[in-house]
Amino acid sequence: KYFIVQAMASTMLLFSILLIQMKYPMSWEMELIPSMMVSSSLLLKIGAAPFHFWFPEVMGTSTWINCLTLMTWQKIAPMMVLSYCIQQSKFMFVIIISSIIIGAMGGLNQTSLRQLL
């Protein structure tokens, strides 16, 4: 499951970067969609809500060393790229608020420490 989600996010990231780098003239509304696709694909790679559907299941079936790697090293590069390309403050505000709410509500229902992390 981890490989499929990461491959899908990488494909979406490459496609959205290709759309941004095209030499054809785009209007402002059309450039917003590829930049939101870049942000969404990076958030999917990080496992942030509402793109977190894969993360608790992968964490529940992994060893503690793999959990440590997934929660730290695997998130550094997407977070750095995301910090450089944040332009949609409203979009990121919605993502941050939904991560807070979904994380708090989802954590109430967990009994596994790995899935809670």
Sequence and secondary structure as in RCSB ss.txt:
>XXXX:A:sequence
KYFIVQAMASTMLLFSILLIQMKYPMSWEMELIPSMMVSSSLLLKIGAAPFHFWFPEVMGTSTWINCLTLMTWQK
IAPMMVLSYCIQQSKFMFVIIISSIIIGAMGGLNQTSLRQLL
>XXXX:A:secstr
 HHHHHHHHHHHHHHHHHHHH SS   HHHHHHHHHHHHHHHHHHHT TTS TTHHHHHHHS HHHHHHHHTHHH
HHHHHHHHHS   HHHHHHHHHHHHHHHHHHHHT   HHHH 
